[in-house]
Amino acid sequence: MSENNIVNSNAESQETAEVATAAAGATATTKAPVPVPTAHDDFDWSIDKRNVAVYTKEEKEKYDKVYENTFVSITDGELVKGLVVGLTKTDVVVNIGFKSDGLVSLNEFRDLQNLRTGDEVEVMVVEKEDREGHLHLSRKQARITRAWEKIVEVHKTGEVVTGTVTSKTKGGLIVDVFGMETFLPGSQIDVKPVTDYDQFVGKTMEFKVVKINEAIKNAVVSHKALIESDIEAQRAEIISKLEKGQVLEGTIKNITDFGAFMDLGGLDGLLYITDISWGRISHPSEVLKLDQKLQVVVLDFDDGKKRISLGLKQLTPHPWDVLPETIKEGEIVKGRVVNIEDYGAFLEIMPGVEGLVHVSEITWANTPINAKEFFKLGDEHQAKVVTLDKDARKMSLSIKQLSEDPWNTIEQKFPVGSKHNGLVKNITPYGVFVELAPGIGGMIHISDLSWLKRFNHPSEYTKVGQHIDVMILGIDQSNRKLQLGHKQLEEDPWNALEETFAVGSVHEGLVIRKDEKGAIVQLPYGLEGFAPNRHLNKEDGKQVQADETAPFMVIEFDRNEKRIVLSHTRLWEQHKHEEREAVKKEARADADKTRKAVKNIQQKVEKPTLGDLGALASIKEKLKQEEKDQNAQGGEEKK
């Protein structure tokens, strides 16, 4: 209770007490004689020293009830109507009929420019009595509460609301709806992607409440939903009037790799890349632009999925139906490469009219041709029309028939035995294809590359794009094939090497390759030999390894098969055999010498003594033992 109210209440109580005292005095006068007045007769002794009248319990309860009934009953968080009773520079004084007035910050009335004393406003009771005993009111909280109630209601009903975009935030905009801040995501601003959010700040627009959160009192609004609902209505109306073959005008709104999306006035349609032009195009952007207006024809549509297929090329006749008379069999035409396959390339003679140049019609040569290496997309070529079928809309073309068949005079230009220089066009595991002239080529078999070396693959000797000298070995005109040779340009060195690498000769060799069967050994003069695995054993029990140089003996030389067989083992085995033979020879010489000595003694001595007989027996025993040793050693060698 305020101080003024307390003072007024005390004054009223005092006045009531005085009236009651005066009435009591008047009653006493009529019943008894008036006493002699004294100096303190006019003092009311029922009033205490605080100048407060004393009431009975019943009177106090009565007056308290009368006082309390003069004020309204309120609770914290309640929304009440109040009367503006005063304005200051910073606050608004609002009377809500409570014991005291409340103060509300003037900032909460910024939307009311002409606020005056006597205006009625709605506020929320934040606290009936704060720490300082004041009544705490808030108009802002009252507006937020009322706004939230309205937002919840329109979310249920789907009603369209009007709001003002107040600011930009991360991922969208802040919108004031009924005085409450709501969130407008960037994806919900428009059906088209929006990148500049600043253009919407300060604008008043219509929205639909699409999501609310009761716990944190947060709402999400959408302007896109309204646009989509309008578009849906327009779409339904357009689809109801659609017919296949109908021509419509549309605007290109998006271009993709597979086609273009068109706005048909509230309805989207797809113009596939294959329906844009009769000719081939790599990307729709080659002939279309954004926001371009076009006349298109309805090819098909789906009521359920709201899909419409459009066509542009269908508005003009098919080029095959209006093919010029100048394009016919035997004529020479010019076209652009629009597609390349393994079997050939397609040349576009005019938009929508294509012909195939098969790989067999590229060159007169019988060597394999890779179409993807010969043709490049976008290149232009002249070709001769070989076949033409307008009904089937097919045309076959030939490039090689633009020139005379060189195989008709092949024997005159490239006779057998003649030498030429050619370009390596292709390499296979079994040989090298060489082009001698446009349309003329042949193969060098891998065995005809070198007299001396054996190659695992022709790429070890030459590469594609290099030039190589060849000799014509044979001509197959019917199959358009030439048999070529390279090693035949030189004499066969094997005839002269037979003496150098005779069987039993020894040569230093480098093991260049080794496998489970044996080793390839590099010999002098560029020759290569083969050493079987068992002929690689060394005297110490190990084997000759790859990249190791060692002496080898020729154990086989075949000039016809161009083969040399080598052995390292045979060398040290033969050396041991020779050592054993030398020991035998020396032993035999000693035995012969002893026999001669014994024979001489026998001739000189006529009658031997017992001592001589003993010496002779010893010598005989020694000779027998040497003979046994020689026989045993000879048996081991045979084994």
Buried (B, 14 or more C-beta within 10 A) or exposed (E): EEEEBEEEEBEEBBEBBEEEBEEEEEEEEEEEEEEEEEEEEEEEEEBEEEEEBEBEEEEEEEBEEEBEEEBEEBEEEBBBEBBBEEBEEEBBBBBBBBBBBBBBBBEBBEEEEEBEEEBEBBBBBBBBEEEEEBBBBBBBBBBBBBBBEBBBEBBEEEEEBEBEBBEBEEEBBBBBBBBBBBBBBBEBBEBEEBEEBEEBEEEEBEBBBBBBEEEEBBBBBBBBBBBBEEBEEBBEEBBEEBEEEEEBEBBBBEBEEEBBBBBBBBBBBBBBBEBBBBBBBEEBEEBBEEEBEBEBBBBEBEEEEBEBBBBBBBEEEEBBEEBEEEBEEEEEBEBBBBBBEEEBBBBBBBBBBBBBBBBEBBBBBBBEBEBEEBBEEEEEBEBBBBEBEEEEBEBBBBBBBEEEEBBEEBEEEBEEEEEBEBBBBBBEEEBBBBBBBEBBBBBBBBEBBBBBBBEEEBBEBBEEEEEBEBBBBEBEEEEBBBBBBBBBEEEEBBEEBEEBBEEEEBBEBBBEEBEEEBBBBBBEEEBBBBBBEEBBBBEEEEBBEEEBEBEBBBBEBEEEEBBBBBBBBBBBBBEEEEEBEEEBEEBEEEBEEBEEEBEEBEEEEEEEEEEEEEEBEEBEEEEEEBEEEBEEEEEEEEE
